[in-house]
Each structure stands twice: as structure tokens, then as C-alpha cells.
């Protein structure tokens, strides 16, 4: 075995380049089955971030959405639930015009909805009346908040759209029983987000397609309901509720609501996007499900009658988009050493098959850092969670007296969670000699409602302290360099990053990806879905404007004294560009080192290959200049204002 070369941490040569990442990687999600074929959604950076629906017919995978069509909806801005597969037909929302199209193999897609300022998502097929029932978001009155309703769309192509349910601020999950006689849906109201409190409603469907009297069967302002699904005989309705403090599975009949397998585990997810699925009814008596416990995902078969949960041993630690498919289940699975992939599990034999990987890279294990679950003490006598990635490179090592720089990653949401499935962007840094700590701070999902609610009224405090305490925990263990602690994050994670850099002196550099710097501006300017989110995280606005100003980095720049790089999409409606631009201007006038990289044609999150590549290279270059090491493997430089070495 060749002797390793000695080079400073951060400067190592790695085969995991930005070119390789964008050339070989796609995003996977939204698995569906129509009983014959399996379908999923691919986000392809190489095609400008185009969303493509593909079909696996048991023999081969083929694309059903040809260019220039882009299967992506902008309902709630975050989208999801952009397509429905049924009876060999795919119905999808096209990003450019937000109309619903029908796609058949070998036939150009046909528009079903009229032109207009409408967006559609999360559809169900009503075979009896030949229509789609879905969520519609109406933007036809720009000066007013968009209205959300459940509507029916005729499949005759005549543009007939009828409102079925209205009155709530938000809707999701319209689902029909197999016989088409009953329908359920979720709704919720400002200021709640769907993980705060939702309502589950059921109604009969009349012969003419109209709905009968609706009945609320679960949920409320303090109970979050997730993914209602009818049993195959239509006699029961399954759903996930956190009424116990944990998202667990329940079953409703006309007589009662029954908990199926009470346990301290999360069978639900924060509904940032439509179409999420964590379980699938296999019969009236059995459900296949995935749940999170201890930060990792597990798959099990649940007997509805006895409540017995039978775990299925699989090599995956991050699992989502679970669906039934004949005698199999399908899901997106990842592990510390395996990329997210579309996987099928044969329930009879227990065998698995990988249908599509998010990356075709065949990585040398010597360059892969497996995420180590850690739990560390934090403020208030609590503990927080994360995954630690040590530097890993089969060809290089650092001088004996050097410790690695640490990149603390703060996930978005903030009510989301990170997992330790193989992520190329993490390995991009660890294979060059960085250590990475991916933090599930208080407020993250996967650890019960109480852990999630730690952030209520405390955004910018609890999340920041947990990131700080995670870094200091690793410093105390002698695993990272205390002088080279950086923090990075996107969206809400960008706010945590900027708040940590501004109000504390632990981190010495940072990277904000479309992050929030002015909470008041966010409360005034953001889109409908999140327009009242900060009521829970900070306080009602403008009544508590004092808190918004006190926690906004833009108002405390006198306390910021370290370099920051900013990345921003210029078409971002969630966190508008002026958030980053004001911060950059202030840093520049103060004489602090800063860099600003903005992208035309990008929204909230980057989807184009050239921009993903540029972001990775620019951030690496930024750290190399700030921390004073030379890159053996050069990348395109980025302009850093006010940097004096």
C-alpha cells in the first residue's frame, strides 16, 4: 500500500470533484405505483434542474416527461406532489406555466387545465366521474394572499374546474376510497404549520361528484395529522398523529379511532412538501411502514389487529417515499456508505433490488467518511443530536501536530432533520481533510414533539446554542481545531449560521446559502405558506417586533467580526435576494471579508449543475483563503472583498 502524502487538512486531493458530483448525481423522490408499473421523480441538474417522471415496467426505466416539460409545482413554493400515476397514465404539473398535463408513452403531453394564475398539486383520481381532485393555489389577485382550495379537474380536456372544499388556509392529501364513495383530506389554519396542528376530514361523495356533509375525525390546533390513507376495502382510514407526543399510526372506522402501535418513534414527517409517504397499507390487516428512532430509519410490517410490529432488517439508515407495489414495497433508501436509491423489497423472500441510484459513482471506501451518530450536552441540561464525519482520504494525511478544521452544518426548515445517508456534498469536504458535524438541533423532527417544540419562541437561540455546543463538544474531545470552526447552512440553516456568527465568537468563518438575515423583512415579504411561521418560532408580528430586531443579524453587525460567503438565487420567493444583499453591503462597508455569489434563474435552493458546481468550488476556495492553506487541487477562485492575508 503506497505511503500517504502529508498535506495540511483541507488541501488534500480528492476524486470527489464538483464536476463529478454534478455530472453523476440526480435527485430522487415521489415514488408511486399504479399496480403495474413503478414511477418516481428525478431532478436532473445536468438538464438545468428539470424534473422528469420516469416509469419502471419490470424490464426497463423510461422517461415519460419529455423536454422542455419540467414536472414541478410551486404550490407553497416548496412543491412536491407534482404528479399522479394511474392506469398507465401520468398527470403532472409543468413548472413553466403551472398547468396540469396528461402524459402517455410516445404521445406529447396534453394540457388539462386552462391558462391562468393557478397552481396545482397532490392529485387523486376519481375514476367514477373521470376527474382529478387536487389542491389548487389561486394567484389571480396579486394584491391579496393566494387562496387554497380542493378542486376537481375534468379529464375531458374541456377546462372544467370546480371548487369542492374551501374556507381553510391550507389543504393537502385529498384521498379517495377505492370505491370512490368517500374522500378524506387535511387542512390547517394560520398561524399553524402542518407539523403544529392539522385537521383530518371525511366526506361522502355523491353520485354527481359533489361532496356530502363533512366530518372532522381527528386533529386540531395542537395535533398534527400526517398522510391519511384508506384501507383497501375502504372500511378503515389510516393516518399518523402526534397526539401522544410522537407521530404514531392510528386507524379510524365509523366507530372509533385506535392507536395501532404506540411507541416513542416517529412514523411521520414535517410536511414541507406534498406527497410524502412513510407507510403503505398492504391489506386490511397489514401495513408496511418506516419510522425514525434514535435518528435512524427502520422498516417494519405492522399487524393492524394485534398491533405487533415486525422489523425488517435492511442496510439502510435513511428511508422515505415508501409505497406498496404488488407483492413488493418500494422506497428511497440510503446508508452511510450507499447513495439514496430507488429500492424494492420482496415481502415474501426478503430480497432487495436497486432500480436507480442517485449517483453512479463507484467510490473508493477510503474516501468515504461514515456519519457517526453523536449526542452531546447543550443548554438547559438538555442534550442534542448530530452526525460527525471525520476526514477520510486514502492518499493523504495531515501533519501529526495538526487538527482538522470543522464545518458545522445547520439544516434548513428549521423543522426538518438531517440523516447519515451518503451525501456527496459532505464527502466533497471530508475527503479534502475537513471534519463535518451535521446537527439535529432542538426543533428538528425525528425525536418527538417535545424536542420539536424546543424551538418555539426560541429560534436563533436554541438552534444556535446546539450548533455551538456540538462544536465545543468535539473540541473538548480533541477531534477538531478550536481556531478553525466554521458554520454553514441554507435557508433557515442560513439564519442559524448568521446568528451564530453575529452574536457569538465561537466560529471563525461561515457560509450562508440563501439564509435569513432580517427577520422582520422575512415576516413582511415571504410567501403565504410561511407567512405566519415566525409566530411560533419568535412571537406574533408586529406585536413582538422587538424580538425580531434583537435576533436579526442585520441589526447587530457591530458584533460580527469574521469572514462570510453568501450564495443566493435571484428568483427566490421564500428568502428574497435583498436579505443577502443588505448583509453583504453592510459587511463590505465595515471592512469585513465577504464574498457574494448570486445566480440568475435559481429559486430557493440550487438545481442547475453549473451553479451547484460553482457553489461547492467557491465555498472550498473561500475556506482555503480564510484559513490560509493552499489547494493542491485548484478550483475556480471567487472574489473575496476586504481579505488581507
N, C-alpha and C positions, 0 to 999 in steps of 0.2 A: 504494500500500500504506500503510495507516494507521501512524502513528508509534507505536512501542511505549511503553507506560506504564512508568515507573520505580518499582519497588517492591522492598523487601528480598526476598532469596531466602527461600523457604518460605512467603511470604504471597500468592503470585500466585493469581489467579482461574483456575480450570481447568474445562473442560466435563466432565472425568472425575471425576464426583462419586461418593460412596459409594452414593447412591440408584441412579444409573445402573448402577454395577457389579453390584449385587445384582439389579437388575431385568432386566438384559440378559445375564447370564452363567450358564452351566451348566458342569459338569464332564463330560468325555467320556473314555471308555475301554472296554476289554474287547471289541474288535471280534471278531465271529465270522461265519462263513459256513456255511450248510448246503448249498451248491451251487446253491441257487435264490435265496435271499434273503440280505441282509446285515443283521447285528444289531449293536447296541452298547449300552453302558450310559450313562445320563445321570444325573448327580447334580444335582438341581434345588433350589437354595437357596430359590427362591420357594415351594416346596412343603414347607418345613421340612427340606430336605436329603434328600428322598425319592429313592431310587434307582429308575429306570424303565428297563426294557428296551424298546428301540424296534426296529422292523423296516422295512427299505427293500426293497420288492418290485420295484424297477426303475422305479416310477412315483411312489410317494409314501412318506412316512415316517409310521408309525403306532405308537402306544404299545401294548404287549402286557401291561403290568402295571398294572392299574387301581388307583386309591386305594381303601382305605388301605394296600395292599400296598407294601412297601419292599424292593426287591431289594438285599440287602446281608447278607453273612455276617460273623460275629465270630470265625471261626477265626483263631487267632494274634492276635486283637484287630484287626489291620490289615485282614483280609479279602482281597478280590479273588477272582476265580474264582467269583462268586456265581451265575452262570447258565451253562446249556448250551443251545445251539440246535441242533436236529437234526430233519430230516424235517418241517419246518414247525411243530414243537413247541418250546416253551421250558420248561426246568426251572430253577427259581430258588429261592434261599434267601430266606426272608422275615425281615426284621430283628426284628420283634416277638417271634416265637416260635421263630425259627431252624429251622423245619421246611422241607422241600423241597416245592415246589408245582409242578404241571404247568399250563401256560397255553396255551390255544388261542385264536385270534382269535374274539372275540364270545362266549366262554364264561368264566364265573367260574373263577378258579384253583382247582385241586383239590389237597388235601394228600396227599402220598405217604408221608410218614414219620410215625410216631406222636409224640404229645406226650412231652416229656421233656427232660432237661438235656443235649441233644446239639446240636452244630453241624456243618454240612456245607459242603464247598467243593470246587472243582476237579474237576468230574464228567466222566466219559466214558460214552458209550452203548454197551452191549453188545446189538447187535441180535439176536444168536442166542438169547440167554437172556432177552431183554426185561427188562433191568435197567440201573441206573446203577451205575458204580463210581466212588467218590469218597473224599475224605478226611473222616473223622469225628473230632471232638474231643468227648470224653466228660467232662462236668462233673457227673456224677451223685453223686460223692463229694466234697463241698466241702472237706473237710479234707485231701484229697490232691491232688497235682498232676494236672491233667487228662491223660487218656491219648489218644494219637493213633493211629489205625489207618486202613487202607484197608478199606472195606466195600462190599458190594453192596446195592442197594435195589431191591426188586421194583417194576415198573411196573404191577402188577395192582391196586395200591391196597390190598393186604392188610396193609401194615405190616411185611412180612418184610425184616429187615436181617441180613446175615451178614458176620462179620469174615473178610476174606480174607488180610490181612497184618498182623502185629503184631510188637512187640519193639523197634522203634526209637523214639527220642523224637519224631521228626517225619517226616511223609510229604508228598509232593506229586507232581504230574504223572503220575497213572495214565493211560496212553495205550494203546489197543488198536490192533493192526494192522488194516488194512481188512477182512481176512477173519475177524477176531475170534479167531484162533488163538494169538496171542501178546500179551503185555502187558508194558509196562515201567513203572517208577516210580522216583522219587528218594526217598532217606531220609537222615537225618543224626542225630547224637547230641550231647547236651550235652558240652562247653561250646560246640561249634561253632555258628555261624550258617551259613546256606546258602551264603554267599559265602566261608566259610572252608574247608569240606570237606563234600562230599556223596557219596553212592554211587548209581550207576545200576545197577538190577537188571532182569533179563528173566526171564520165565517163560512156559511154555506154558499155554494154557487148555484144560482137559479138556472133554469133551462135556457133563458135568454142571455145568460152570461153576466147579468147583474149580480151583486152580492146581497145576501140577506143580512139580518141583524148580526153585528159583530160582537164578539165576546172576548174580553181580556182574561186570559187564563194564568198568566204569570208576569212577574216583573213589576217595576215601579221605579221611582226616583233613586232608590238605594239598592236595586237589584239588577245586575247585568245579565241579560239573556243572550246567548250566542247559538247560532246555527240550528234553527228548528228543522227537523226532517220527519216526514211521515213514514210510518211503518209500511211494509209492502202491501199489507191488507187494508191500509187506510183506517184501521180502528184505533191506532195509537199515534201520538205525536211525541217524538223525542226532542230534547233540547238540552242545552248546557246552561246552568245558572250558578251564580256565586253567592246564593242566599246563605250558605253555610260559612262563608269566608274563603271558599275555594271554588273554582269553576268545576263543578261536577255534573255528571249526566243524570237526567231526570226523564220520566215518562208520564205523559198525560193521557188519560182516557176521559170519557164524558163524566166519570165518577170522581176521579181523584188525580192528584199529582204525586208521584212516588219517586224517591231517590233510588237510583239503581246501584251505585257502588260508592258510598260516601268514603272519602279519603282525603288526606292532605296532599293533593296533587291537582294540577291544572289541566283540565280537558278542553279549555277554551283559550282564545287568543284575543288581544286587543283588535277591534275591528277597524283598523286604519284603512283597509281596502275591502272591497266586496269579494265574495266568492271563496272565503277561507273555509276549509273543511278539516276537522280533526277526527271525525268518526264517520262510519257508513253502516246503516242498517243492512244486515245480510239476510235476515228473515224477521218474522215477528218475534222470535225468541233470542236472536243473537245480533250483536253489534261488534264490528271491528273498530278499534279506537286507538288513538295515540294520546299520550299525556306527558306532561313535564313534571319531573320530580328531581330535586337536587340540581336543577339547571340542565338536566339532560332529558331527551325524549325517549319514550318507550312505546312499544306496540303491544296490544293485548286484545283478546277476544272476551267479550262480556256476555254472560248469560243473563238475559233480561229478567227471567223468572226468579232465579236464585240470587242474583247479584254477584255471582262468582266471576272473578276477573282472572283469566288465564294468560299470563305474559307469554309473548312470542320472542324468543331470543334472536336478535338481529345485530349486525355490526354497526348500526347507525346510531348516532347520538343527537342528531337534529333531524326531525321528521315533520313534514307538513303536507297539505293538499291531499289528504287520504281519501280515496274513493273505492267503492266496490266495482268489480269488473268481472262478471260471471262467477267463476269459481276462484277468482283471484282478488286481491286488493292491489291498488296502485298508489304510490306516494312519491314525494320528493324526499330523498334521504341523503344525508351527508354524515361524515365522521371526521375525526381529527386527521385522518390520512386519505380520505376519499372526498372528491368533489361532489357537490349536490348533483343528484342524478334522478331520472325517472326510473323507478324500480317497481317491478311486480312481484308479489308474493303468492305462491300457490298454497292455498289454505289446506289442501289435502296432504301434500308432500312436504311442505315447509321450505321448498326451494325458492330462491330468488333469481330474478333476471334483470339486468340493467339494459334499459331500452335506449336511453340517451344520457350522456354526461354533459354537464355544463362546460367542461373543458376536456379536450382530447390530449392534453399534456400528459406525458408519462414521466412524472417527476422522480428523480433520484431521491430515495428516502433520506439521504444525507443532507439534503437541502430543505427538509420539511420539519418544521417545529410543531409538535403536537400541543394543543392547548391544555394546560394543566388547571383543573378547577381549584380555585382557592377561596377561602373565606377569611375575612380579616376584620379586626375590631374597628369601629368607627364611632362617631359622636353619640352621646346619649346612652352609652352602654349597649349599643346595638352592634350588629355585625352586617357586613355587606359581602357581595359575591363578585367573582370575576374569573377570567381565564388568563393565565400567564403563559406567554410564549417566549422561551429563551432563544438567543441567537443560534442558528444552525447552518453550517456550511462545511461540506466535506473537504473543501480545498484550502480553507483559511482558518487561522486562529489569531487572537489578539495577544499583544504583549502581556506577560504574566502579571504585571502590576496595574493593568487597566480593567475597569468595569464597563459594561455596555451602557450606552445611552438608553433611556426608557421612553417609549411612546405610549402614553395613556390614551386609550380610545374611549370616548364618551358617545354612546349610541344615540340615535335620534328618538323622536317620539314626543316627550320623553317617556311616555308609557309604552315602551317596546321592550325588547330584550335582545341580548346577543347570545350566540351559541358557539360551540367549539368545532363546528363543521369546517372542513378545509376551505380557507379563503385565500385566494391568490394575492390579494392586496396586502394581507397580513404577512404572507410568506415573502412578498417582494421586499419588505423591510427586514424581517428576521434573517433572511438568507444573506443580507448585507451586513449583519452584525448588530442590528437593533434588538433590544428586548421590547416586547409589547404586552401591555396589560389592558385587556378588554373588560370594562367594568359594567356589571349589572347593579347600578346604584339603587338606593331606595327610591321607589317609584316604578321600577321595572316590573314587568309581568313574569310569571313563572314561579312566584314564591308566595302566592296568596294575596287576598285583597288588602290585608293589613300592611303588608310590605309595599304594595302598590300605593296605598294611601299615605305613606310616609311623606310623599312629596306634596300632598295637599297643603296649600298655603306656604310651602317651603321650597318652591322651585328657585334655583340659584343659591340655595343654602345646603340642603341635604345632598343633592347630586354633586355639588362642588366638593363638599367635605368628604364624601365617599371616594371621589377620584383622588383627592389629596391623600387621604388615609391609606388608600391602596398603594399609592406610590411610596409613601413613607414606610409602609409595612415591608415592601421589597428592599428599601434602603436599609432598614434595620436588620434584614436577613443577609445583607451583604451581596445582593444579587444584581444591583444596578448602581450606576454612578449618581450620587446625590447632586452633583453640579450639572448634570445633563438630563434633566427631567422635562420632557415636552408633553403637551396635551393637544389632542386633535379631536374633531368631531364635526358632524354635519347636522344642519337644521337645529333642532333643539340641542343636540350634542355640540353644535357650534356655539350656542348660547352658554352652555356649561363651560366650554373651553374659554370663551372670552371673559366670563365671570371669574373663573379660576385665575386667569392671568391678570385681571384687573384688581381684584380685591384681596389677593393673596400673593405671597412671594416665594412659593414653593417651586413652581415651574419656571423654566428659563427660556422657553420658546413655545410657539403654538401655531396651529393651522386651523382656520375656520372655514369650513365648507358650507356655503350658503347659510351662515349662522345668524342668530338674532343678536343685535347689539342694543336696540331701543325697544323696550317692552311696550311703552306707550304707543309707538308707531305700529307695532305688531297688533295691538288691541284695536287700533283705529283702522288699519289698512288691510288686514288679512281677509281671507275668503270665509264664506259662511260656515263651513264645517267646523273651523277652529275659532270662529269669531267670539265665542264665549268660553273657550277652553281655559283661558287665564283666570276666570272667576274662581275655578277650583285650585289652580296652581299658585295663584298670588292673592287675589281678592277681587271684589267687584270693581269695575272701572266705569266712571271716573271717581267713584267714592274713595277708593284707595290708591289714587294717583301717586301719593307719597311713596308707597311701596314700589310701584312701577319705576319711578325715577331712582329710588335708592338702589334698586338691584340692576339697573341698566348700565352696562359698561360704558356706554357713550357719555354718561354724565359723571364719570369718575376717572377720566383719562389721566389726571394728575397722579393717580396711583399705579398706572401701568408703566412698566419700565423694561419690557423685554420685547424681542422681535416677534412679529406675527405675519403670517402669509394668509391671504384671503382668496377663496375661489367662489365664483358667483355666476349663475345663469342669468342672462339679461331678460329672459321672459318668465322669470319666477313670479308666480302669483301668491305663493304661500309666504315666502320671505322676500319681499321686493328688493331689487338691487340697491336702493338707496340706503338700506341698512348697512351693507358693506361699504358703500362709497363714502358715507359720512364718517365711518370709523377710520377708513384709510386716510381721508383728508385730515382728520384730527391727528392721527399718528404722524403723518408727514409734516404737519406744521409744528409738531412738538419735537421733531428731530429723531424720532424712534425708527429703527429699521423696520421696514414693511415692504410687502410685495402684494400686488393685486393682479389676479388673472381672471378675466371675465370672458364669457362665451356667448356669442350670438346663437340663437336657435335652441338654447337649453332652458329647461324649466327647473323644477325643484328636484335636483338630482341629475347627474350627467349620464346620457345614454349614447352619445356618439363616440366611436372608437378613438378618433383623433383627440377629443377632449379628455377622455379617460386617460389616455397615454400622457398627454401634456400635464395633467394634474399629478399623476404619480411622479413623473420626472421632475417637475417643478418643486414638489414638496421635498423630495430627496435632495435636490440641489440646495434648497433653502437650508435644510439642516446641516449639510456639509459646510456651507459658508458660515453659518451661525456658530457651529461647534468646532470649526477650524480643522477639518480633516479633508484630504484630497480624495476624490473619487477615482479609483483605478479604472473603473468602467465609466467613462464620461457620459453625461446626458446633456440635453439642450438647456442652457442656462436660463434663468429668469432674472429680470431686473429687480434688485433689492435696493430701495431708496434708503439713504442715511446709514448704510452699513459701513462701518470703519473697522478694519481688521488690524 
